[in-house]
């Protein structure tokens, strides 16, 4: 939940600083911070091909400019100001919601043109329905900022409904997909709401707009970090994160290496799509490992689990529980079970028939599963540090050797580097 709560904490801190008078920047400084955050965010979004954040920042910029131009900070000055505030109050959350639902497609012309036209049409509509007087309102608004305690008139019901609906959808999408962009859009929406609540122009509203732009820019950095240190398929920390964690380990600690049994056979038999489902299935079990362990995907079908402050004896029960949970899981196939497809008599030579017979003998004691379901097993090797002089790389190598022994000993079992073998093997799996 760190990615969800951190922007909210930052926004709360900014609000406290603004409304308690701890800091009193000028309105010009707040405007400069807003333009700087928008510029940096747009450049980052362009560099990292994040079109959704790019257009969200553009929507934020157009909203602030429209409110300033129509002098919405002085909502009692005329109907055009109130109309502008109501219009952007409905359009901004609507745009954030649509951008959240849009798939990331980079900056190709086919994906950028429709959004650009949509924003242009909205700008024209706002300009037509407001019909401002020909005054330099934006400059006048910045010269007369609202005081800290001033509140604008209550927002229209349509604005409140639009913000509430968009916030609910963005929160649900984050809880489902766990993407930093969804969190950034959610908290940028909250900051924009506070800006509109305080009138849209002046010191406090522009500061909130700057906070919204900053949150969106940080979401790009957070997304880049997620791609670099997390595996996109399984959502587990990646090999890079694993090596970084090894540098911070202090004895005692234990490392378990986990490998899915016969994963290549699974890919060859059912296809790579099913193989990806198997990886996600096993990763979901590894992510819930007990004993204070943290799982990582090191590559292919190989995973690692770090247990800081634990010895082999202290984590064996947790690893055995993990092994049983992996074995008990089943995966429902989306298509027909290819094992049941008829094959011609000339497809295999005698050697392949003999190998298939041995595989069938292994599958005989397996638990009964429907024809459209498969189950998997995993082999585990575990090693513990031997004092401060033992490097993490040595512990990893020892755990790898134990894993090889588990493979050679029949798979679906746990082996320790100390040589005290604990054979935890109940039955073969559907693809073992």
Order of alpha helices (4+ residues) and beta strands (2+ residues): alpha-alpha-alpha-alpha-alpha-alpha-alpha-alpha-alpha-alpha-beta-alpha-alpha-beta-beta-alpha-beta-alpha-beta-beta-alpha-beta
